[in-house]
């Protein structure tokens, strides 16, 4: 069972900051019709305890701490199907992206396994220019303290050539690092 996350009640100043940031992200939760088209088109909704429609409702009601504590925000694939289907143009995908940033800022993401996987995935991209599956599995296993289930699959994957002991490299690592650094700088400005 996932650890229960309790966030302090936001004060008026924090609520104002949230409203401004959501407006800047072009999220218009007040316009959400609760039609459910976003959740119906979401490939990850079945695995979320709160899908895009429910998260939009929480934002509409000002219950941002409940939305931030939802593990479903980390399951979002960022495919933008929810926003493409939204007849009110409320931008549920923008909300989920903003909720992930706010969870990191609030420090509630550190204990989440999906977030830990996300971080390990990005570190692999940063180091190698592409994902190194063995390094990703080992790094995530060590962070989450769940190495044993993955160890049983390793030998068979190595025999079939699906895992490599050394990572593949991109052809132009300097270009990749510049691009990744620009993305990181943009993220830090948020």
N, C-alpha and C positions, 0 to 999 in steps of 0.2 A: 504494500500500500504506500502511496506517495505521501511524503511529509506534508502536513498542513502548513500553509504559508499564511501568516497574519501580517497585514500591512496596517500601519497606523491610519486613523481617519485623516483624510487630507484637510488642510485648512483652506480658507478662501483663496489665499495666494497660490497655493498649489493647484486648486481647481481652475483658477484663471490661467495659469501656465499651461495646463493640459488643454484648455479650450483653444488657446492661441496656437499651440503646436499642432493640434488636430486640424485647425483651420489652415495652417501652413501646409499640412500634408494633404489638403483637399479632401478631408474626411468630413462628411456632413451627416452625422449619425441622426440628427433631428429629422432628416428627410426620409429615413428608412421606413419603408411601408410594412416591414415584417412579412413580406410575401413568401420568403423561403427559397427564392430562386438561387440565392448565393449558396446556401447549404446544399441544395439539390445538385448544383454543378460542381461542388467541391470534391476533388478526388480523395481528400483526407478527412472529410467530415465524419465518416463512419468510425474513425479511430479517435475522434475528438470527444471529450466529455461535454464541451460547448462548441458548437459549430459557428460559422461566420454569422448566421442570423442571431444566435443567442448572444454572441459577443457584441454585435451591433446594438442589441437591446440594452445590454449592460452599459455601453457607452452612452446611449441615448438617455438612460436613467441617471447617468453620472456615477455609476458604480464601477469606476475605473479600477480600484483595488481588486475587486472580484475578477475582472477581466484579466488583469496582469497576472494574477495567481493561477490562471487556467493553463494547464499543460498543452492544451490544444494550439496555443499560439506558436509553439515550437514544431508542431506537426505540419503546419502550413507549407505547401510546396512552392509558394509564390508564383503560381501559374496564372493568377489574375482572372481565372474563370468567374469567380464570385463578382468581381467588379464589372466584368464584361456583361454579365447577365442582369445586373442590377438596373431595374427600370427607373429608379429614383436617382441614379448616379451618386449614391451615397459613399462609394469607394470602400467596401469592406476589406479589400486587400491592403489598402493604405492603413486602415485601422490595425490589422494584424501586424503589419510591419512596425507601426509606431508602438504597439503594445510590447513587441519584443525588445525594442530599444528602451522603453520605459522599465521593463523588467530587469534589464541589465543595469540601468542607471540606479534602480531601487535596490539592487543587490539580491533580488529574489531568484535570479536565474542560476546562480552558482551551484545550487543543489539539484538542479534538474538534469536528468540523464540525457534527454534529447538535446538540451543546450550544450552539455559536455561533448556529445558527439558532433554537434555543429561546430564547436570551437576546434576540435581535433581535425575535422574535415578541412576547415579554413587554414589551419597550421600546415597541413599536408600540401595544400595548394600553394601557400606562401613559400614553403621550402623547396618544392620540387617542380612547381609549375603545372602539376596535375596531381591527381590523388594516387598515393602509394597505398594500396589496399592493406598490405601486411603491416605497415607502420600505423595506418589508421586503426586497424583492429587491435594491435598491441597497445597503442596509446590510449584508445578509448577503454580497453579492458583494464588497464592500470588505473586510469582516472575513476572509472565507475566501480572498480573492485569486482568486476564480473569477467575475469579471464577464462575460467574453466569451460563454459559452454562453447566458446570460440576455439579453444585448443583442440577439441575433437575433430573439427572440420579442417584444420590446417594441413595435416599431412596429405589428405585426399586432394585438396586444392593445389598444393605444391606439386604433387605427382602429375596432375592434369595441366600444369603450366598456367593455372589461373592466378597464382600468387608468385611474386618474385621477391627474392631476398634483397635485391637492390632496386631502388625506384627508377622509373623512366624519367628522363629529363626532357624539357621542351627544347626546341631548336634555338630559340633566342631568349635565354634566361634574363638578360638585361632588360629587354622590352617588357617581359612579363613582370619583373620586379617593379619597374616604373609604373606599370598599370596598377599593380596590386597596392603600391604605396599611395597612388592617387586615390584609390578606393578607400584605403584606411584613413587618409587625411580628410576625405569627405565625411566619413563616418564620425570622426572625432569632432567635426564642426557641428554635428547635430546636437 
